Each structure stands twice: as C-alpha cells, then as structure tokens.
Amino acid sequence: QVSLMESGGGLVQAGESLRLSCAAVGGRVTVATMGWYRQAPGKQRDLVARITRDSSTDYDESVKGRFTISRDNDENTVYLQMNSLKPEDTAVYYCNYGFGEYNVWGQGTQVTVSS
C-alpha cells in the first residue's frame, strides 16, 4: 500500500520561496506519475505540476517560470520548489501518486502567501 507524506508548507510573504516535499512509502516515485495539486477555499482541486516516469514535466500556466517539480530517486521523494510566491498561490497543496490501479493522495500541506 502506497502512502505519501507531505511537508514544507507555511506562511510567507509575497515574493518569497518555499519548497514542498512528498515522500512516498510503499511505492517507488520513479515508476509513477507524481503530481502536485492545490485547492483554495471554495474552489476545486487543480493540477499545479507533474512529473512522469520518463521525467517529463508540465505545469499550470499560472506557475510556469516560478515553480519547479523535481524528483530524488534515492530519497524516493518529489519536491515542488516555489519561487516568487503570490497571494493567489495560497491553498492546500496535495501530492498525488498515479500508477496502474494506484491513485493515492497525501494529507495536504497549507501554503499561505501574504501580500
């Protein structure tokens, strides 16, 4: 059974940076499509960035050039480096593991950006 542990959220000011981590247990991040999603209050959960097993990446237009998704195979962890944060980036960020029958979500980590 795959489980995900997210960390790294917090309260920052606009323009600052955060790095989110998603550690997988029970499954290898190298075989899955790993994604970061976010959900703001009253809104749906949307894809922010993802990385596939062949290391292809794609990003939501709103974060291109500011956020970077990466993977550490030895640590079995996926990261989301978030730079130049904006108040509109405020949301709960969720990690997702997708492989075959597995579609696993982490518990979420709150990111709050003040203006």
PAMARKE-947167 format. One record per residue: z, x, y of N, C-alpha, C, O in turn. Coordinates in steps of 0.001 Angstrom, whole numbers, plus 524288, in hexadecimal, padded with zeros to 5 digits. Each point is the difference from the previous one (the first is absolute). Example, Ala and Ser with C-alpha at 12.3 -4.5 7.8 and 13.67 -1.06 7.14 Angstrom:
BEGIN
81E78833867E9C6800007FC86804A68000080384804B0802998040C7FFED7FA977FA968042D8003C80334804A6802DA7FCFE80442800A9801FD80454
***
This chain:
BEGIN
80000803447FB60800007FCBC804A0800008036E804DC80306803B8800647F9917FB018034B7FF798030F804BD8038E7FDD4804328004F7FB42800B9802618082E8020C803007FE70804937FEDC803CC804697FEAC804887FF19801DD7F98D805AA7FEC48030A804A8804BC800248038F802AE7FC13800B67FE52808818018580450800A0803A77FDDD80202805307FE028045D800558026D7F873803A17FE1D8016F80531804798020C80353804887FE8D7FF4B7FA14804D880454803CE801F9803C47FD1F801F2804C87FB3C8009E7FFF4807BC8005A804307FDC4802618049F7FF647FC7E804B67FE83801D580430802987F9307FB397FF937FC898047B8044F800FF803F58039E803047FF087FBF07FA6C8056B803F8800A3804017FE4D7FDCA8052F7FC067FD558006A80715803D58038C7FEFE7FE4C805577FE47804B280336802CD803E3800667F8877FBB5801E87FDFB804358033D7FDC67FDB4805007FF4F7FB448007A7FF968082C803387FD7F7FE52804D37FA1A800937FF787FE0C802FA7FCC57FF3A7FA238066F7FA4E80055800097FE49805A1800E680228802C9803467F9E17FED27F9B67FE038054C8006080258803C97FC127FDF1804447FF2A806547FA2C7FE758028F803687FC387FD9B7FF5D7FA907FC637FCEE7FF33805C2806157FD147FDD0800187FAB28042B7FEBF7FBF7804AA800C0800E27F9887FD577FAB38033C7FF377FB5D7FCBB801557FB357FB357FFA68001680778801E07FBC27FD60800B07FAFF802C27FCAC7FBE5804AD800967FF0A7F85F7FBFA7FE9E802047FCBF7FBCB7FECD802927FAC17FBF28027D7FF50807A77FCDA7FD0C7FF528020E7FAB48005C7FB9F7FC0C802E57FC3B800B97FA278044D7FB21800197FC307FBBC80001803137FAE77FC00802297FE70808707FE057FF0580087802D17FB107FF6F7FC2C7FB7A8028A7FBEC7FFE37FA228056F7FC6E7FF137FCA17FB7980305801F87FB4480046804B07FEF7801F87F79B7FE35802B78012D7FB1E7FD967FCA97FBBF7FF567FB49800A67FF5B8072F7FAFF7FDCA7FD147FBA67FA1F7FFA08000B7FDB77FD7B7FC9B7FFCB804F88072B7FA5580006800567FE36804678037E802D38019C8038C7F88C800557FB7D7FDF88045C803067FCC67FE048048F7FC917FCB37FF52804888054E805547FD0B7FE618049A7FA6A801F87FFBE7FC9B7FE05802C580266805DD7F9EC7FAC3802367FFAB7FC267FC5C7FD417FB468009C800A58069F7FBAE7FC5B7FC687FC907FD267FF327FAC9802BA7FC9F7FCEF7FE7A806728021680582800087FAD98027D7FD6980021805597FF2980426802477FF9E7F74A7FFA07FED67FF638058E8052A7FEDB802AD8028D7FC137FEE87FEF38076180497804F77FF7D802C47FEE57FE278058C7FCB580231802BC8060E7F9CC7FEDB7FF157FDDE8052D805067FF4D80317804367FF367FDD07FB3A8011A80748804247FE7A803A27FE377FB0D802C07FBA77FFB280208807CB7FC757FDFD7FF107FB10802AA804617FF2C803E480416802857FFB97FB027F9E8803EB804327FEA68039A7FFEE7FA308012C7FBF67FD657FFCD808A9800B58016C8009A7FA768013B803AA7FF668049780499801617FFBC7F9457FC878047F8031D7FED88049F8022D7FA737FF847FDDE7FCD77FD1380656801F1805BF802427FABB7FFA47FC007FBC3801217FD4080033803F1802717FC027F89D7FC757FB9F800C67FA548011C7FECA7FCA17FCB0800E480249807E87FD1A7FA94801777FEDF7FF61801477FA41803D9800AF7FD327F74F7FFA0801147FEFE801447FA8980073805DB7FF258000380311803B48005C7FE6A7F75F800438057C7FE9C7FA6F802317FFD47FCA47FDF57FD3B802738062A805BA7FACD8023D800817FFE3805AD7FE3D803DD802D58006B7F79D7FEBF7FD9A7FF43805677FE727FFD280390804C57FD5E7FED5803DA80576805847FBDA7FFE4803F28041D7FC998049D7FE4C7FC98801C4802E780462800247F85F7FD268048E7FE008007D800177FA18803C47FDF87FDCE7F862804687FF9E80062800A17FA627FD30804F27FE4C7FC8B801FE802AF8050B7FFE67F8CE7FD9D804A27FDBD7FF067FED47FA3D803727FE207FD377F7D480302801197FE8A7FED37FA98800F9804B17FC788018280430801D27FD9F7FB137F91F800F68042F7FC4B7FC66804AF800ED8015A804657FE977FA0F7FAB1803C77FC8A8046180140800D8801FE805877FCC5802E08021B807917FB9780037801B6801DB8052D7FCD97FDDB8048B8006B801F98045D7FC767FA0E7FAB17FD747FD5A804698041F7FCFC8030E803A87FDD37FDC37FBB18021880757803B57FD30803597FD257FC2D8037F7FB73800CA80155807387FB238001E7FE0F7FCB0804288048F7FDAC802FB8045E7FF9A7FE067FA837FEE4806C1804007FE70803B77FE6A7FB0D802DD7FB627FEE6800C58088D7FE32800C47FF057FBBA8039C7FE368025680531801BC804358018D7FAC77F8FF801177FDE7801FF804EA8043980128804037FF71803948032A804B47F9787FCB88041780085803FF8031B805157FF85802B980183803AA7FCE6801267F7D480316804BD7FF3A7FCA4804DC7FF498020F804537FF907F8D77FB01800507FC91804847FF44800E280407804478004C7FEB8804A08001F806397F9B5800EB80438803A9805B2800DB8014F8015A803EE8026B8020F7F86D7FC048059E800908010980322800A07FAFC803CF802EE7FFDE7FA9E7FA577FC06802DC800197FB097FCEC8030D7FBF27FB317FFFE80000807A68029A7FC8F7FD92802DC7FBBB802F47FEF27FAF3804C1800B07FFBA7F8657FDA57FC4C802527FF457FAD67FEDA804DA7FCBD7FBB680229800358082C7FF817FCCB7FF53804957FCB98033C7FF5F7FB0C803437FC807FF877FBB7807017FCD68028D7FF8F7FAE4801C8805617FE427FD15803CC80079807AA7FC8F7FD87801FC804D67FDB8800737FF0E7FA24803817FD3E7FE337F8F38050E7FEE57FFD97FEF57FA60804D18021D7FD34801EC7FD957FC5080005806E180569804958024C7FD72804D97FCA2800E0803367FF5D7FC7A7FD497FE7F8083C8047F7FCB98014A7FF2E7FA547FE62803987FCD2800467F797801EF7FE067FEA37FA947FE9A801587FC41804718024E7FBDB7FF357FC2C805C080577801727FD2F804C17FB447FF6F803887FCAF80379800478030D7F82C8025F7FBF87FF08803E9802A77FF9F8054F804447FDD7800837F92380449803658022F80022805427FC737FD13803C77FB4F7FF707FF19807057FEBD805197FD0D7FDE2804628021B80299804EE804447FEC2801D87F8AC804D88003B801628028A804EC7FE117FC8F804757FB5B7FECC800598082C7FFA9802FB7FEB37FC718044480111802B38052B8047E8011B801527F7667FFF18019380073802838051C7FE867FC34804517FD937FBF47FF12803F280573805A27FEAC7FCCC8049D801457FA427FF0D7FCC47FC90800E8807ED8027D7FD498017F7FAA67FEA48000C7FC78804C580140801A7804577FD577F96F7FABC7FFBD7FC1280411803BA7FB847FEA2801557FF497FB70800567FDBE8086A803647FB847FECF7FD807FC3B7FC14802C27FD927FCE67F829801F1803367FD5C7FC707FC617FFF7801FE7FA617FE547FD367FC758037F80793802B380091801FC7FAA8805207FE357FD88800F0800F57FB628024F7FC818079F804FD7FE1B7FDFC7FF247FC127FB9D7FD367FC21800A080544804F67FAE37FF517FCB17FB6080355802357FB938023780440800677FE127F8C67FB6D802048021F7FB167FB56802507FD127FC067FD657FF438047F807727FF1C7FBCB802B97FD458013C8001D7FA288044F8015A7FE5A7F7BE7FD2C7FE98800977FFB87FA597FC26803A97FD4F7FB8180088801A080657801EF7FA4D7FCB0803397FCB67FE287FCAD7FB63802DA7FCA57FE137F85F80457800347FDCC7FD157FB967FD77803AC7FC1E7FD66803C7801748036B7FB077F98A7FDBC802FF7FBAC7FC667FC627FCFE801AD7FC027FDEA7F95C8056F801E27FC3E7FCBF7FD437FD2A803077FBCF7FD2B803B98011F8039D7FAA87FA007FD5B802887FBA17FFEB7FC507FB59804157FE8B7FDEC7F7437FFFC8007D7FF8E7FC7E7FB89803197FB03800E87FF427FD49803E68043E8018E7F86B803207FB43800758047A8008A803DB802B07FC2D8011F7FE2580876800E780465800E98037E7FE7E7FEEF805AD7FC14801FC801F38070E7FAE8800987FF9E7FF30805A58059F7FFBB801E98026C7FBD9800127FF9D808B78017E805908008D80101800F2800FA805C67FD2D802F680287806D37FA827FF7F8018980096805818054A8029D8006D803757FF317FCC17FD1E803FA807528050D8020B80158803297FBF4802F97FE307FBA8800FF8068C805D880065803927FC53802937FEFD7FF84805D9801F07FC65802877FB148072E7FF937FEBC7FFDC8058E803B1803548033D80494800AB7FEAD7F95B80164805938032280309803B07FE817FE61805837FB637FF958014A808827FF87801E87FF1D7FDFA805497FE7180462803B4802808041A800327F95D7FAF7802B47FE5B803768043B800217FCD38050F7FD807FBEA8006D8056B80603803558006F7FD668050A7FE96803DE8044580247804398005A7F9F47FA51802E47FE348035D80439801357FD51805277FE0D7FBBD8011680526806C68020C8016B7FDC28050F7FC6580214804417FE008045D7FFAF8013E7F873804397FC6C8018680446802E8802DF8044B7FDA280191803E2
***
